[in-house]
């Protein structure tokens, strides 16, 4: 082979190596930036929060799947061996405890986690999950329907057992709704299991229907379909601001509550993107968004939303999320066996 031929061969090899290297580099630059987020947050919240998150994280394509808490919990457990989500955003702490026990979460300390109140995060270091807000039980009371039927405004859990309310109350099914589970769990923790089940049986006598969604009872009350919806406070406050003839009642015994929390999925396809999202999800920009809906958020110093009492945090019923999580399956099995006949169909 001549010198010129050998030179051409060497140049060709060098060019080939360069092109392969360049293509390989381009391939690296084109790694998928899609971030799959599972959430139980309400659609109204997602519509408001998501554009802000997208603006803060412009190189991430945020793909959000929204399901009710019970359905989301079941889906994540079913996907345990083949996770499809990168991050969980705003799902009940009681479910997060289950996921953590199943080894499904990757502990991560988002930036600024030291400013989050201790009761809003897992005790691990780094924490397996970090809370962002708390939703709490409220009775949504339609004053027009109440006037039509001569119904008094209930002030407590006990008041709801009055026979005058028969057929006028709706609440969420705890098997599908985190709000429903929160209410049932708070009753059982507050009254004790034997007395708590007696209370739920008596309440069932007045119940018209158990809904799939936690916000639906309040929306139905707001629309005048029923007089009372057992739901959560921010829906009642929002509908009231929008002109619905609603009053919302925080029960005298205290409002049961649940923390909405975030976590990184073990085996996430985009762990770095997930961490950046989790950083954003507890920063002040995100907390300001949550505080427009929730009177209790994970960092101190944010004002209560319009229409919510300033002392809402002092009206919370003491809850054990560990008890709720540990007893979730037997509690739901017993509840479904007793009361499922009044559950709305899909």
C-alpha positions, 0 to 999 in steps of 0.5 A: 500500500502506498503512503498516499493510500495509507494516509487516506485510510488513516484520515478515513478512520479518524473521520469515522471515529469523529462522526461516531463520537459526534453522533453518540454525543448528540444521542446523549443530548437528546435523552428524554426529558419527560417527567411522569408525575402521579398525583391525587391533587384536584384538577382545579389545582393542577390546572393552576399549578402546572403552568407555573411548574413548567415555567420554572422547569422549561427543559422538562416535559411534565406528564401528569396522571391524576387519580383519586387517592384510593385509585392512585394508591392501588395503581402504584402498588400494582406497578411496584415491580415496573414503576411507571411514575418518576415522582409522586406529587400531593398524595396522602401521607398514609399512602406514602407510608405504605409505599415506603414500607414496600420499598417503593420510594427513594429517600431524597431531601429537596432543597429547603426541606429544613424549612418544612415543619417536622410534622410534614415530613418523614422522620428519615434522613433523608426523608422518604416523603415530604408534605406540602399541605393539609386538607381537612374535613368540613361540612358543606351546608347549602342554606337554600336547600336547608330552608326548603326542608327546614334543616338546621345547620350541623355544628358537629359530627354528632349533629349529623346523626339527627334523623332530620337529615335522612337522605340529605347527606353525601360523603366520599367512599373511603376506598376511592377517596383520601378525603373519605378515608380521612373522615372515617379514620378520624372518627375511629381514632376519635371515638375508638373503634367500637363506638366509631363503627356504631357512629358510622352505622348510624350516619349511614342511616342518613346517607344518600350516597357515597361518591367516588371523589372527595370534592364531589359531595361539596360540589353536589351540595353547592349545586343544590342536589343535597343539603350537606356534603362531607368534603374538605374545606378548600372546596367549600371556601372556593364554591362560596367565593364563586357565589354558591349558597354554601356555608362550611362548618369545621366540626366542633370536635375538630376537623380530621386532616391528612397531609398531601406529600411528595416523593421520588419513586425508586427506579424512576426513569428520570431521577434527576428531573424528579429531584428538580421537580421536588425541589420546586414543589416545596419552594416558596413559589409553590407554597404560595400556590398551595396557600391559595387553597389550603389554610395549613401548608408545610412552611410557616408564614403563609396567610390563610386563603380568603374565607378560611378562618385564620385559626384553622390550624388550631382546629385540627383533630389529632391524627395518627397517620401511622395508625391510619396507614397500618389499618387501611386495608382491614378498615376499608374491607370492613367499611365496604362490607357494611356500606358499599350498597350506597356507593355511586357507580362509575 
